[in-house]
Amino acid sequence: MKHSSDRASLKVRMTDDALFALIFGSVLLAVTGLVAYFMTLRFRRREMQHREWMAAIEKGVPLPELNGLETSMGGSRAYLLKGLVWLACGVTLMLFLSVWTSTGQPPTLDLDTKVREAQQLRELGYTDQQIRGLTAPTPRARPIFPIGLSLIGLVPTGIGAAYLVFYRLEQRRAR
């Protein structure tokens, strides 16, 4: 009897791990696709700009303005955007890792997991009393990672803060 409950619990954990891997892979694929799409758009824009310049040179017409060559965004505004993105990523990473290290597992909706476990156990033929016993809250396990691991999020947070400070100094200098 003990073996079958361990096997059912292991089966539930393996499906959760597979679901996590599927979601993580999908998000990674989507992000990679978006980055590739925007890089392609940027390349096409630069290619059209190059053709325009070459046509202007062939016709002997003066070249159009070259101000927008480096970035599509105005100089110091780029630092503001980069700073906000890095800061948000750093804070999010710290929060995620602090939740993960304090519970010993990645943040999940515990209620959904419990309902899914109960449904799977019911399909395997367990009684309601056995299901309640198997899905009862377990004492918190010791964290897998040290709680100080969440401090790794300070690196992108610091980079974001540096960009924001630089942006602020550029704004003051421009005045």
C-alpha positions as CSV (number, residue, x, y, z in Angstrom):
1,M,0.0,0.0,0.0
2,K,2.9,2.4,0.9
3,H,4.6,1.7,-2.5
4,S,1.5,2.6,-4.6
5,S,1.0,5.9,-2.8
6,D,4.7,6.8,-3.3
7,R,4.4,5.8,-7.0
8,A,1.3,8.0,-7.4
9,S,3.1,10.9,-5.7
10,L,6.1,10.4,-7.9
11,K,3.9,10.3,-11.0
12,V,2.3,13.6,-10.0
13,R,5.7,15.2,-9.4
14,M,7.0,14.0,-12.8
15,T,4.1,15.5,-14.6
16,D,4.5,18.8,-12.7
17,D,8.2,18.8,-13.7
18,A,7.3,18.0,-17.3
19,L,4.7,20.8,-17.3
20,F,7.2,23.2,-15.9
21,A,9.7,22.3,-18.5
22,L,7.1,22.6,-21.3
23,I,6.1,26.1,-20.0
24,F,9.7,27.2,-19.6
25,G,10.6,25.9,-23.1
26,S,7.6,27.7,-24.6
27,V,8.4,31.0,-23.0
28,L,12.1,30.7,-24.0
29,L,11.0,29.9,-27.6
30,A,8.6,32.8,-27.7
31,V,11.2,35.3,-26.3
32,T,13.8,34.0,-28.8
33,G,11.2,34.4,-31.6
34,L,10.4,38.0,-30.6
35,V,14.1,38.9,-30.4
36,A,14.7,37.4,-33.8
37,Y,11.7,39.2,-35.3
38,F,12.7,42.6,-33.9
39,M,16.3,42.1,-35.1
40,T,15.0,41.3,-38.5
41,L,12.9,44.4,-38.6
42,R,16.0,46.5,-37.5
43,F,18.1,44.9,-40.2
44,R,15.5,45.6,-42.9
45,R,15.3,49.3,-41.7
46,R,19.1,49.6,-41.9
47,E,19.1,47.9,-45.3
48,M,16.5,50.4,-46.7
49,Q,18.5,53.3,-45.2
50,H,21.7,52.0,-46.9
51,R,19.9,51.7,-50.2
52,E,18.6,55.3,-49.8
53,W,22.1,56.5,-49.2
54,M,23.6,54.6,-52.1
55,A,20.9,56.0,-54.4
56,A,21.6,59.5,-53.1
57,I,25.3,59.1,-53.8
58,E,24.7,57.8,-57.3
59,K,22.5,60.7,-58.1
60,G,24.9,63.2,-56.5
61,V,22.2,64.4,-54.1
62,P,23.4,65.3,-50.5
63,L,22.9,62.5,-48.0
64,P,19.9,62.6,-45.7
65,E,20.5,63.3,-42.0
66,L,22.5,60.7,-40.1
67,N,21.2,61.6,-36.7
68,G,19.1,58.4,-36.2
69,L,21.9,56.0,-37.2
70,E,23.1,54.9,-33.7
71,T,19.7,54.3,-32.1
72,S,16.1,54.9,-33.1
73,M,15.6,56.5,-29.7
74,G,17.0,59.8,-28.6
75,G,20.3,59.7,-26.8
76,S,19.6,59.9,-23.1
77,R,16.1,58.4,-23.3
78,A,17.8,55.1,-24.2
79,Y,19.5,55.1,-20.8
80,L,16.2,55.7,-19.1
81,L,14.7,52.7,-20.9
82,K,17.7,50.4,-20.3
83,G,17.8,51.5,-16.6
84,L,14.1,50.7,-16.1
85,V,14.3,47.3,-17.8
86,W,17.4,46.2,-15.9
87,L,16.0,47.5,-12.6
88,A,12.7,45.7,-13.2
89,C,14.5,42.4,-14.2
90,G,16.7,42.6,-11.1
91,V,13.9,43.2,-8.6
92,T,11.8,40.5,-10.2
93,L,14.7,38.0,-10.1
94,M,15.3,38.8,-6.4
95,L,11.6,38.3,-5.6
96,F,11.3,35.1,-7.5
97,L,14.5,33.6,-6.0
98,S,13.6,34.7,-2.5
99,V,10.2,32.9,-2.8
100,W,11.8,29.9,-4.3
101,T,14.6,29.6,-1.7
102,S,12.2,30.2,1.2
103,T,9.8,27.4,0.2
104,G,12.3,25.0,-1.4
105,Q,10.4,24.9,-4.7
106,P,9.5,27.2,-7.5
107,P,6.5,29.5,-6.8
108,T,3.3,27.7,-7.9
109,L,-0.4,28.0,-7.2
110,D,-0.6,25.3,-4.5
111,L,-4.4,24.9,-4.8
112,D,-4.2,24.0,-8.4
113,T,-1.5,21.4,-7.7
114,K,-3.6,19.9,-4.9
115,V,-6.7,19.7,-7.0
116,R,-4.7,18.0,-9.9
117,E,-3.1,15.6,-7.4
118,A,-6.5,14.7,-6.0
119,Q,-8.1,14.1,-9.4
120,Q,-5.2,11.9,-10.5
121,L,-5.4,9.9,-7.2
122,R,-9.2,9.5,-7.7
123,E,-8.5,8.2,-11.2
124,L,-6.1,5.6,-9.8
125,G,-8.9,4.3,-7.5
126,Y,-8.1,5.9,-4.1
127,T,-10.9,6.6,-1.6
128,D,-11.7,10.1,-0.5
129,Q,-10.2,9.4,2.9
130,Q,-6.9,8.2,1.3
131,I,-6.8,11.2,-1.0
132,R,-7.2,13.6,2.0
133,G,-4.4,11.8,3.7
134,L,-2.1,11.9,0.7
135,T,-2.8,15.5,-0.3
136,A,-2.6,16.9,3.3
137,P,-0.2,19.8,3.6
138,T,3.3,18.6,4.3
139,P,5.7,20.4,6.5
140,R,8.0,22.8,4.7
141,A,11.1,21.1,3.4
142,R,14.5,22.6,4.0
143,P,15.3,25.0,1.1
144,I,17.4,23.5,-1.7
145,F,19.3,26.8,-2.2
146,P,20.6,29.2,0.5
147,I,18.4,32.2,1.0
148,G,21.4,34.4,0.0
149,L,21.0,33.2,-3.6
150,S,18.2,35.7,-4.1
151,L,20.9,38.4,-3.7
152,I,22.1,37.6,-7.2
153,G,19.3,39.8,-8.3
154,L,21.3,42.7,-7.0
155,V,23.5,42.6,-10.1
156,P,20.9,43.6,-12.7
157,T,19.3,45.9,-10.1
158,G,22.6,47.7,-9.7
159,I,23.1,47.9,-13.5
160,G,19.6,49.4,-13.8
161,A,20.3,51.9,-11.0
162,A,23.6,52.9,-12.7
163,Y,21.8,53.5,-16.0
164,L,19.1,55.6,-14.2
165,V,21.8,57.7,-12.3
166,F,23.6,58.2,-15.6
167,Y,20.4,59.3,-17.3
168,R,19.7,61.8,-14.5
169,L,23.2,63.2,-14.7
170,E,22.9,63.6,-18.5
171,Q,19.6,65.4,-18.0
172,R,21.2,67.9,-15.5
173,R,24.2,68.4,-17.8
174,A,22.0,69.1,-20.8
175,R,20.2,71.9,-18.9
